[in-house]
Amino acid sequence: MAITYTGRGNRILTIALPDPTQATLMVVTNRGTDGNVTVYELDDQLHEADLAVNTIGQDTGTVLVNKQGKGTTLMKIDGAGTWTITPRSVSTARHFSSVITGKTEDDVVVHTGPAGIFNFSNKGSDSNVTIYSYDQDGNSDLLVNEIGAVTTQTAIHDGPQVLEINGTGTYAIAVTPA
């Protein structure tokens, strides 16, 4: 059962991860402000280790935290609005082997198919769109780093690969054999 944390403004939050040895999804909702909202993972020395969320205004998105499975449990939230954070197991993400569509307001999906040609298109955006792929050991590849509406191709490794998609607009992914 997922635990939801709710707060307002700046806070250091200790969260319970579903499995501290695995990457974790984090559903983040921000309400009531037009200002910038950031969420950082903090390391054991309380240094900002990884920027998980950086958005302006009201937003809901799913991001990936604890990517290396090191048990990160401290989050630093900076923002004026009311927010909620719900950690979830990566197993709850949408899985696909060849085709998936969605909205890029921060999304995490899992590619379960074989290696292939990664075909990506994004519409309705004038902002930066990135997709990072993570294997089971937390190793990452930058698959997409584009600005605006785009259609592009790259290679993707055998699944499972956790894909963290950041940007705005709607996207389509099709993985085809090489």
MDAnalysis code that builds the backbone (N, CA, C; Angstrom):
import MDAnalysis as mda
import numpy as np

u = mda.Universe.empty(534, n_residues=178, atom_resindex=np.repeat(np.arange(178), 3), trajectory=True)
u.add_TopologyAttr("name", ["N", "CA", "C"] * 178)
u.add_TopologyAttr("resid", np.arange(1, 179))
u.add_TopologyAttr("resname", ["MET", "ALA", "ILE", "THR", "TYR", "THR", "GLY", "ARG", "GLY", "ASN", "ARG", "ILE", "LEU", "THR", "ILE", "ALA", "LEU", "PRO", "ASP", "PRO", "THR", "GLN", "ALA", "THR", "LEU", "MET", "VAL", "VAL", "THR", "ASN", "ARG", "GLY", "THR", "ASP", "GLY", "ASN", "VAL", "THR", "VAL", "TYR", "GLU", "LEU", "ASP", "ASP", "GLN", "LEU", "HIS", "GLU", "ALA", "ASP", "LEU", "ALA", "VAL", "ASN", "THR", "ILE", "GLY", "GLN", "ASP", "THR", "GLY", "THR", "VAL", "LEU", "VAL", "ASN", "LYS", "GLN", "GLY", "LYS", "GLY", "THR", "THR", "LEU", "MET", "LYS", "ILE", "ASP", "GLY", "ALA", "GLY", "THR", "TRP", "THR", "ILE", "THR", "PRO", "ARG", "SER", "VAL", "SER", "THR", "ALA", "ARG", "HIS", "PHE", "SER", "SER", "VAL", "ILE", "THR", "GLY", "LYS", "THR", "GLU", "ASP", "ASP", "VAL", "VAL", "VAL", "HIS", "THR", "GLY", "PRO", "ALA", "GLY", "ILE", "PHE", "ASN", "PHE", "SER", "ASN", "LYS", "GLY", "SER", "ASP", "SER", "ASN", "VAL", "THR", "ILE", "TYR", "SER", "TYR", "ASP", "GLN", "ASP", "GLY", "ASN", "SER", "ASP", "LEU", "LEU", "VAL", "ASN", "GLU", "ILE", "GLY", "ALA", "VAL", "THR", "THR", "GLN", "THR", "ALA", "ILE", "HIS", "ASP", "GLY", "PRO", "GLN", "VAL", "LEU", "GLU", "ILE", "ASN", "GLY", "THR", "GLY", "THR", "TYR", "ALA", "ILE", "ALA", "VAL", "THR", "PRO", "ALA"])
u.atoms.positions = np.array([
    [0.830, -1.169, 0.000],
    [0.000, 0.000, 0.000],
    [0.884, 1.245, 0.000],
    [0.609, 2.160, -0.923],
    [1.409, 3.367, -1.069],
    [1.071, 4.383, 0.024],
    [2.110, 5.051, 0.503],
    [1.960, 6.118, 1.479],
    [2.034, 7.438, 0.719],
    [1.128, 8.355, 0.999],
    [1.165, 9.679, 0.385],
    [1.560, 10.699, 1.435],
    [2.560, 11.498, 1.088],
    [3.032, 12.571, 1.960],
    [2.469, 13.883, 1.429],
    [1.954, 14.711, 2.311],
    [1.357, 15.988, 1.932],
    [2.001, 17.100, 2.739],
    [2.238, 18.236, 2.069],
    [2.818, 19.365, 2.775],
    [2.634, 20.651, 2.009],
    [3.243, 21.693, 2.543],
    [3.179, 23.012, 1.920],
    [4.514, 23.705, 2.153],
    [5.010, 24.347, 1.105],
    [6.238, 25.128, 1.227],
    [7.492, 24.265, 1.278],
    [8.556, 24.836, 1.813],
    [9.859, 24.179, 1.862],
    [9.905, 23.168, 2.994],
    [10.505, 22.018, 2.684],
    [10.545, 20.966, 3.709],
    [11.605, 19.929, 3.360],
    [12.198, 19.330, 4.390],
    [13.030, 18.129, 4.226],
    [12.144, 16.975, 4.652],
    [11.968, 16.011, 3.763],
    [11.012, 14.933, 3.979],
    [11.722, 13.587, 3.944],
    [11.502, 12.780, 4.957],
    [11.982, 11.402, 4.963],
    [10.858, 10.528, 4.423],
    [11.143, 9.810, 3.334],
    [10.105, 8.966, 2.737],
    [10.468, 7.494, 2.891],
    [9.445, 6.668, 2.960],
    [9.623, 5.215, 3.004],
    [9.566, 4.704, 1.566],
    [10.630, 4.050, 1.133],
    [10.681, 3.488, -0.213],
    [10.071, 2.091, -0.217],
    [9.373, 1.709, -1.293],
    [8.821, 0.351, -1.366],
    [9.913, -0.715, -1.229],
    [11.086, -0.473, -1.863],
    [12.240, -1.360, -1.755],
    [13.484, -0.494, -1.875],
    [14.189, -0.222, -0.769],
    [15.344, 0.678, -0.805],
    [16.479, 0.218, -1.724],
    [16.492, -1.044, -2.140],
    [17.544, -1.548, -3.016],
    [17.203, -1.380, -4.493],
    [16.029, -0.816, -4.788],
    [15.579, -0.660, -6.175],
    [15.199, 0.798, -6.449],
    [15.269, 1.181, -7.729],
    [14.752, 2.487, -8.140],
    [13.269, 2.556, -7.768],
    [12.777, 3.763, -7.549],
    [11.405, 3.965, -7.079],
    [10.729, 5.051, -7.907],
    [9.454, 4.834, -8.238],
    [8.650, 5.887, -8.843],
    [8.214, 6.837, -7.749],
    [8.101, 8.111, -8.095],
    [7.584, 9.083, -7.153],
    [6.591, 9.963, -7.909],
    [5.317, 9.868, -7.529],
    [4.282, 10.702, -8.121],
    [4.230, 11.991, -7.317],
    [4.466, 13.123, -7.998],
    [4.545, 14.422, -7.330],
    [3.468, 15.330, -7.917],
    [2.676, 15.918, -7.039],
    [1.655, 16.882, -7.445],
    [1.915, 18.187, -6.720],
    [1.878, 19.290, -7.456],
    [2.035, 20.618, -6.882],
    [0.805, 21.438, -7.220],
    [0.212, 22.069, -6.223],
    [-0.991, 22.882, -6.412],
    [-0.825, 24.244, -5.747],
    [-1.429, 25.242, -6.336],
    [-1.578, 26.520, -5.668],
    [-0.454, 27.506, -5.827],
    [0.439, 27.321, -6.790],
    [1.488, 28.310, -6.997],
    [1.871, 28.366, -8.467],
    [2.264, 29.549, -8.891],
    [2.794, 29.707, -10.240],
    [4.310, 29.758, -10.223],
    [4.898, 29.611, -9.055],
    [6.343, 29.695, -8.905],
    [7.046, 28.381, -9.205],
    [8.348, 28.401, -9.079],
    [9.183, 27.240, -9.323],
    [9.102, 26.264, -8.150],
    [9.066, 24.992, -8.429],
    [9.055, 23.941, -7.423],
    [10.168, 22.954, -7.772],
    [11.024, 22.662, -6.796],
    [12.072, 21.665, -7.005],
    [11.999, 20.607, -5.911],
    [12.389, 19.392, -6.279],
    [12.543, 18.300, -5.326],
    [13.899, 17.667, -5.601],
    [14.755, 17.690, -4.597],
    [16.082, 17.072, -4.684],
    [16.145, 15.854, -3.789],
    [16.825, 14.808, -4.265],
    [17.236, 13.723, -3.380],
    [18.461, 14.216, -2.625],
    [18.534, 13.933, -1.329],
    [19.690, 14.307, -0.528],
    [20.513, 13.061, -0.198],
    [21.837, 13.223, -0.230],
    [22.697, 12.095, 0.124],
    [22.846, 12.008, 1.642],
    [23.669, 11.065, 2.115],
    [23.792, 10.863, 3.558],
    [24.488, 12.017, 4.275],
    [25.101, 12.943, 3.520],
    [25.700, 14.146, 4.092],
    [24.784, 15.364, 3.923],
    [23.548, 15.121, 3.463],
    [22.524, 16.139, 3.229],
    [22.864, 17.099, 2.097],
    [23.721, 16.638, 1.159],
    [23.992, 17.392, -0.059],
    [22.926, 17.053, -1.104],
    [22.612, 18.024, -1.957],
    [21.688, 17.773, -3.058],
    [22.353, 16.800, -4.029],
    [21.788, 15.601, -4.150],
    [22.399, 14.546, -4.943],
    [21.795, 14.428, -6.336],
    [20.489, 14.546, -6.456],
    [19.834, 14.374, -7.749],
    [18.587, 15.241, -7.782],
    [18.451, 16.024, -8.845],
    [17.261, 16.859, -9.021],
    [16.167, 15.988, -9.614],
    [15.136, 15.695, -8.824],
    [14.048, 14.821, -9.266],
    [12.940, 15.601, -9.956],
    [12.647, 16.816, -9.463],
    [11.565, 17.631, -10.015],
    [12.044, 19.073, -10.125],
    [11.759, 19.706, -11.259],
    [12.024, 21.125, -11.452],
    [10.943, 21.638, -12.393],
    [9.902, 22.245, -11.827],
    [8.757, 22.651, -12.632],
    [8.254, 24.007, -12.171],
    [7.522, 24.664, -13.046],
    [6.914, 25.946, -12.725],
    [5.403, 25.777, -12.774],
    [4.728, 26.196, -11.721],
    [3.277, 26.155, -11.697],
    [2.723, 24.824, -11.258],
    [1.414, 24.701, -11.398],
    [0.722, 23.485, -10.987],
    [1.096, 22.344, -11.916],
    [1.354, 21.187, -11.340],
    [1.861, 20.072, -12.134],
    [1.645, 18.768, -11.389],
    [1.470, 17.695, -12.136],
    [1.499, 16.334, -11.613],
    [2.359, 15.516, -12.552],
    [3.296, 14.783, -12.003],
    [4.154, 13.956, -12.838],
    [4.727, 12.811, -12.044],
    [5.285, 11.854, -12.777],
    [5.934, 10.694, -12.175],
    [7.404, 10.736, -12.540],
    [8.255, 10.659, -11.532],
    [9.700, 10.702, -11.738],
    [10.335, 9.462, -11.107],
    [11.590, 9.252, -11.433],
    [12.338, 8.114, -10.916],
    [13.338, 8.618, -9.885],
    [13.343, 8.017, -8.700],
    [14.298, 8.357, -7.644],
    [14.993, 7.078, -7.179],
    [16.045, 7.263, -6.390],
    [16.816, 6.123, -5.882],
    [17.278, 5.242, -7.045],
    [17.735, 5.889, -8.122],
    [18.068, 5.192, -9.373],
    [19.154, 4.140, -9.209],
    [20.067, 4.364, -8.290],
    [21.158, 3.420, -8.057],
    [20.828, 2.387, -6.985],
    [19.636, 2.457, -6.391],
    [19.244, 1.505, -5.357],
    [20.050, 1.641, -4.082],
    [20.428, 2.880, -3.738],
    [21.247, 3.117, -2.544],
    [20.421, 3.477, -1.316],
    [19.096, 3.434, -1.447],
    [18.239, 3.667, -0.291],
    [17.990, 5.115, 0.043],
    [18.091, 6.019, -0.956],
    [17.825, 7.437, -0.716],
    [16.440, 7.608, -0.115],
    [16.375, 8.245, 1.050],
    [15.073, 8.440, 1.688],
    [14.778, 9.891, 2.038],
    [15.747, 10.786, 1.872],
    [15.537, 12.195, 2.197],
    [15.312, 13.005, 0.928],
    [14.250, 13.809, 0.925],
    [13.921, 14.684, -0.187],
    [13.852, 16.115, 0.318],
    [14.425, 17.037, -0.451],
    [14.352, 18.461, -0.139],
    [13.360, 19.086, -1.111],
    [12.262, 19.617, -0.592],
    [11.221, 20.224, -1.407],
    [11.289, 21.731, -1.219],
    [11.393, 22.481, -2.322],
    [11.373, 23.941, -2.302],
    [10.234, 24.403, -3.189],
    [9.262, 25.089, -2.596],
    [8.139, 25.601, -3.367],
    [7.103, 26.209, -2.452],
    [6.302, 27.105, -3.001],
    [5.328, 27.824, -2.184],
    [3.976, 27.123, -2.110],
    [3.721, 26.187, -2.983],
    [2.394, 25.587, -3.053],
    [2.217, 24.381, -2.153],
    [1.026, 23.828, -2.214],
    [0.705, 22.587, -1.528],
    [1.134, 21.445, -2.435],
    [1.759, 20.426, -1.883],
    [2.261, 19.320, -2.687],
    [1.924, 17.982, -2.040],
    [1.927, 16.952, -2.881],
    [1.838, 15.563, -2.403],
    [2.914, 14.759, -3.108],
    [3.439, 13.785, -2.395],
    [4.439, 12.863, -2.938],
    [4.015, 11.453, -2.561],
    [3.948, 10.583, -3.565],
    [3.587, 9.183, -3.336],
    [4.642, 8.286, -3.971],
    [5.498, 7.622, -3.168],
    [6.457, 6.667, -3.726],
    [5.745, 5.367, -4.098],
    [6.163, 4.791, -5.232],
    [5.574, 3.538, -5.711],
    [6.659, 2.653, -6.312],
    [6.419, 1.385, -6.290],
    [7.332, 0.430, -6.914],
    [7.359, 0.640, -8.428],
    [8.526, 0.452, -9.035],
    [8.641, 0.540, -10.496],
    [7.728, -0.475, -11.167],
    [7.387, -1.557, -10.482],
    [6.493, -2.563, -11.078],
    [5.116, -1.995, -11.387],
    [4.753, -0.839, -10.777],
    [3.451, -0.228, -11.045],
    [3.461, 0.662, -12.289],
    [4.635, 0.904, -12.873],
    [4.723, 1.709, -14.091],
    [4.100, 0.953, -15.259],
    [3.689, 1.702, -16.276],
    [3.189, 1.047, -17.489],
    [4.350, 0.347, -18.184],
    [4.111, -0.885, -18.629],
    [5.122, -1.685, -19.326],
    [4.741, -1.810, -20.789],
    [5.767, -1.887, -21.664],
    [5.509, -2.095, -23.087],
    [6.673, -2.844, -23.715],
    [6.376, -3.580, -24.769],
    [7.444, -4.277, -25.485],
    [7.753, -3.621, -26.822],
    [6.740, -2.977, -27.440],
    [7.016, -2.370, -28.739],
    [6.408, -0.979, -28.934],
    [5.209, -0.701, -28.418],
    [4.552, 0.587, -28.673],
    [3.890, 1.106, -27.396],
    [4.028, 2.439, -27.175],
    [3.351, 3.089, -26.053],
    [3.180, 4.567, -26.385],
    [2.111, 5.173, -25.873],
    [1.880, 6.610, -26.021],
    [1.582, 7.197, -24.649],
    [1.755, 8.507, -24.545],
    [1.455, 9.144, -23.271],
    [1.661, 10.633, -23.320],
    [1.593, 11.238, -22.148],
    [1.789, 12.671, -21.960],
    [3.130, 12.849, -21.273],
    [3.959, 13.760, -21.782],
    [5.328, 13.879, -21.283],
    [5.499, 14.741, -20.046],
    [4.449, 15.133, -19.367],
    [4.595, 15.893, -18.122],
    [5.221, 15.004, -17.053],
    [6.409, 14.554, -17.282],
    [7.135, 13.646, -16.411],
    [6.405, 12.303, -16.322],
    [6.992, 11.303, -16.940],
    [6.394, 9.973, -17.004],
    [7.512, 8.956, -16.879],
    [7.189, 7.792, -16.362],
    [8.131, 6.677, -16.273],
    [7.425, 5.447, -16.802],
    [8.057, 4.778, -17.784],
    [7.531, 3.548, -18.361],
    [8.662, 2.532, -18.415],
    [8.311, 1.255, -18.602],
    [9.318, 0.191, -18.632],
    [9.245, -0.528, -19.977],
    [10.379, -0.507, -20.707],
    [10.487, -1.252, -21.961],
    [10.908, -2.682, -21.623],
    [10.085, -3.654, -22.001],
    [10.354, -5.060, -21.664],
    [10.781, -5.891, -22.868],
    [10.825, -5.282, -24.051],
    [11.116, -6.024, -25.270],
    [12.601, -6.144, -25.561],
    [12.917, -6.704, -26.730],
    [14.314, -6.858, -27.136],
    [14.918, -5.526, -27.588],
    [16.236, -5.516, -27.743],
    [16.931, -4.352, -28.285],
    [16.364, -4.030, -29.661],
    [16.419, -2.762, -30.024],
    [15.901, -2.388, -31.336],
    [16.084, -0.921, -31.618],
    [15.403, -0.469, -32.659],
    [15.419, 0.933, -33.049],
    [14.308, 1.633, -32.267],
    [14.678, 2.652, -31.543],
    [13.783, 3.408, -30.676],
    [13.286, 4.605, -31.471],
    [12.029, 4.560, -31.895],
    [11.401, 5.641, -32.660],
    [10.578, 6.471, -31.693],
    [10.849, 7.772, -31.641],
    [10.188, 8.657, -30.689],
    [9.652, 9.884, -31.399],
    [8.409, 10.246, -31.064],
    [7.858, 11.518, -31.540],
    [7.174, 12.216, -30.377],
    [7.268, 13.539, -30.388],
    [6.657, 14.372, -29.353],
    [5.969, 15.543, -30.039],
    [4.716, 15.802, -29.664],
    [3.940, 16.891, -30.264],
    [3.430, 17.823, -29.186],
    [3.204, 19.065, -29.570],
    [2.582, 20.025, -28.665],
    [3.513, 20.616, -27.643],
    [4.796, 20.628, -27.931],
    [5.759, 21.123, -26.964],
    [6.706, 22.111, -27.610],
    [7.102, 23.130, -26.850],
    [8.186, 24.000, -27.289],
    [9.322, 23.973, -26.262],
    [9.243, 23.023, -25.338],
    [10.254, 22.916, -24.288],
    [11.189, 21.742, -24.571],
    [12.167, 21.592, -23.698],
    [13.124, 20.497, -23.794],
    [12.443, 19.174, -23.443],
    [12.750, 18.135, -24.196],
    [12.253, 16.786, -23.933],
    [13.462, 15.865, -23.798],
    [13.538, 15.157, -22.662],
    [14.626, 14.192, -22.468],
    [14.049, 12.834, -22.107],
    [14.768, 11.791, -22.523],
    [14.449, 10.431, -22.095],
    [15.754, 9.762, -21.691],
    [15.795, 9.337, -20.432],
    [16.910, 8.541, -19.938],
    [16.431, 7.114, -19.779],
    [17.298, 6.177, -20.120],
    [17.018, 4.753, -19.974],
    [17.918, 4.202, -18.875],
    [17.338, 3.404, -17.964],
    [18.091, 2.809, -16.856],
    [17.953, 1.305, -16.891],
    [19.096, 0.598, -16.781],
    [19.035, -0.859, -16.692],
    [18.860, -1.271, -15.235],
    [18.853, -2.574, -14.971],
    [18.601, -3.070, -13.616],
    [19.695, -2.699, -12.626],
    [20.886, -2.325, -13.131],
    [21.981, -1.926, -12.250],
    [22.032, -0.417, -12.035],
    [21.082, 0.321, -12.629],
    [21.052, 1.770, -12.490],
    [21.901, 2.512, -13.497],
    [22.526, 1.783, -14.444],
    [23.307, 2.439, -15.490],
    [22.356, 3.165, -16.432],
    [22.764, 4.354, -16.891],
    [21.850, 5.158, -17.697],
    [22.398, 5.452, -19.084],
    [21.464, 5.666, -20.016],
    [21.751, 6.157, -21.361],
    [20.796, 7.305, -21.637],
    [21.301, 8.378, -22.226],
    [20.450, 9.474, -22.680],
    [19.975, 9.115, -24.087],
    [18.681, 8.803, -24.220],
    [18.122, 8.398, -25.513],
    [17.658, 9.591, -26.330],
    [17.050, 10.581, -25.677],
    [16.501, 11.744, -26.378],
    [16.837, 12.998, -25.582],
    [17.267, 14.051, -26.296],
    [17.491, 15.369, -25.718],
    [17.214, 16.376, -26.818],
    [15.967, 16.775, -26.947],
    [15.524, 17.632, -28.052],
    [14.682, 18.775, -27.512],
    [14.498, 19.812, -28.337],
    [13.647, 20.936, -27.983],
    [12.506, 21.019, -28.979],
    [11.282, 21.145, -28.456],
    [10.106, 21.311, -29.305],
    [9.576, 20.000, -29.846],
    [8.632, 20.133, -30.786],
    [8.063, 18.954, -31.440],
    [9.184, 18.257, -32.205],
    [9.232, 16.933, -32.089],
    [10.365, 16.202, -32.665],
    [9.951, 14.793, -33.063],
    [10.599, 14.285, -34.099],
    [10.557, 12.874, -34.456],
    [12.004, 12.449, -34.625],
    [12.413, 11.414, -33.890],
    [13.822, 11.019, -33.912],
    [13.956, 9.516, -33.681],
    [15.153, 8.992, -33.942],
    [15.453, 7.579, -33.724],
    [16.778, 7.440, -32.999],
    [16.875, 6.361, -32.233],
    [18.128, 5.966, -31.604],
    [18.021, 4.469, -31.322],
    [19.005, 3.923, -30.654],
    [18.989, 2.495, -30.304],
    [18.606, 2.334, -28.845],
    [17.961, 1.205, -28.522],
    [17.648, 0.868, -27.136],
    [18.107, -0.558, -26.873],
    [18.615, -0.798, -25.669],
    [19.092, -2.118, -25.275],
    [17.924, -3.042, -24.926],
    [18.242, -4.330, -24.751],
    [17.245, -5.306, -24.298],
    [16.612, -4.841, -23.000],
    [15.317, -5.127, -22.865],
    [14.616, -4.822, -21.629],
    [14.967, -5.830, -20.558],
    [14.631, -5.546, -19.313],
    [13.886, -4.355, -18.943],
    [14.771, -3.108, -18.891],
    [14.231, -2.020, -19.424],
    [14.842, -0.699, -19.380],
    [13.783, 0.259, -18.842],
    [14.085, 0.932, -17.738],
    [13.169, 1.923, -17.175],
    [13.445, 3.240, -17.888],
    [12.395, 3.827, -18.483],
    [12.541, 5.065, -19.242],
    [11.928, 6.216, -18.454],
    [12.732, 7.234, -18.176],
    [12.258, 8.434, -17.501],
    [12.111, 9.520, -18.557],
    [10.858, 9.960, -18.776],
    [10.520, 10.901, -19.841],
    [10.166, 12.240, -19.203],
    [10.874, 13.302, -19.585],
    [10.633, 14.639, -19.038],
    [10.392, 15.623, -20.167],
    [9.400, 16.489, -20.010],
    [9.083, 17.507, -21.005],
    [7.605, 17.827, -20.959],
    [7.089, 18.367, -22.047],
    [5.658, 18.646, -22.161],
    [5.168, 18.163, -23.518],
    [3.863, 18.003, -23.650],
    [3.281, 17.533, -24.901],
    [2.848, 16.080, -24.800],
    [2.565, 15.486, -25.940],
    [2.210, 14.063, -26.012],
    [3.272, 13.329, -26.805],
    [3.505, 12.084, -26.428],
    [4.574, 11.328, -27.085],
    [4.072, 9.988, -27.599],
    [4.844, 9.441, -28.542],
    [4.643, 8.076, -29.034],
    [6.016, 7.429, -29.151],
    [6.112, 6.181, -28.689],
    [7.338, 5.395, -28.792],
    [7.000, 4.106, -29.498],
    [7.835, 3.746, -30.489],
    [7.716, 2.443, -31.158],
    [9.113, 1.865, -31.267],
    [9.310, 0.674, -30.717],
    [10.591, -0.010, -30.814],
    [10.451, -1.090, -31.880],
    [11.298, -1.004, -32.911],
    [11.239, -1.953, -34.033],
    [12.535, -2.731, -34.096],
    [12.502, -3.950, -34.661],
    [13.729, -4.733, -34.770],
    [14.798, -4.017, -35.596],
    [16.038, -4.241, -35.222],
    [17.165, -3.617, -35.953],
    [17.411, -4.338, -37.267],
])
